[in-house]
Amino acid sequence: MNNSFRFDESYLEEVQLKDGTAILLRALRPSDRQALIDGFQRLSDRSVYLRFFSPKHQLSDEDLSFLKELDGSNSYGIVALRQLADGREGEGVGVARLVRVISEPVIAEPAVTVSDEVQGYGLGRILCDRLAEAALERGILWFRCYVLSENQRVLDMLRSEFSETHLCSQGEIVVAEISLLSKNDVCVGESNQPSRG
């Protein structure tokens, strides 16, 4: 992987949510498999539905297989964890990943999931922002997102974060094509001492 990337396997950053919750962001690792399973179990049925577009009771091996496929170039992920008082990692509260569309290499499909207990405090925006930065480092200029039309919170966030967002409704699903170069300069969450692991 390119050693000049800020977002590589050693990426580590401390941020603070709107309510003051301290969060550690770091690169997603194959060893995070159990943490993702545990985090999924804490999601409400509504959050699962909005993320996967249907009811789902557990993550399958196929769902988790992307952990083995994170190559740092065509696929990359970030995990958000509560930061304990002593600075160590606590439970996972969010995950974001991108997968490049191989037939259209300047486009990637992102996925962001945030635990119910921290929704509404800016973590989704922070993860989206960092994922966009990671994508641009890799020569990815556009995100293609698939969002349920009823998920207005996410659609509103995308419109406010990126000035060039094209939405195309396909029944219950909205396809959002987002220019990462149109990122608005809206700072959400305070960054504390960005560092490299």
C-alpha positions, 0 to 999 in steps of 0.5 A, a space after each residue: 500500500 502507498 506509504 504516503 496515505 494518511 488512511 492506511 493500516 496505521 490510521 488512528 485518530 481521536 474525535 469527540 462527538 457533539 455530546 462530548 463522547 470520546 471516540 477512536 477511529 482506526 483502520 478496520 482489521 480482519 481481527 475486528 470480526 467479532 466486534 462487528 458481530 457484537 455491534 450488529 446485535 446491538 442495532 435496532 431492527 429499524 437501523 438494520 432495515 435501513 442499512 440492509 433494506 430488509 429484516 436481518 437477524 445476524 451477519 452471515 459469513 458472506 457479510 463478513 467476508 469483506 474483512 478478508 478482502 480489505 486490500 487498502 487500495 480497492 477496499 478500505 474500512 474504518 471502525 469507530 470505538 468508544 475511547 475508555 478513560 485510560 485511552 484504550 479501545 472500548 466497544 465498537 459504535 460504528 464502521 465505514 468501508 468503501 469498495 471500488 467499482 472495478 469497471 468504473 475505477 473512479 467510483 466506489 460504493 460506501 457503507 456506513 453503520 452507526 450504533 443506535 446509542 450514538 446516532 444523531 451526534 455526528 458520528 455518521 458525518 465524521 465517518 462519511 468525511 473520513 471515508 471520502 478523504 480515504 477515497 480521494 487518496 486512492 483516486 476515487 472521485 465519486 461515491 455511488 450510494 444506495 439508500 432507502 427513500 424513507 431514510 431522509 436523515 441519510 439523504 439530507 446528510 449527503 446533500 448537506 455534506 456534498 454540493 454535487 449530489 445527484 439522486 435518482 429514484 428507483 422505486 423504494 431505493 434512491 441511487 445517490 451519485 456524489 462528487 467527492 470533490 464537492 465536499 463542503 467544509 463543514 466540520 463535525 466533531 472535534 479532532 484531537 491529535 490525529 496520529 499515525 499508529 
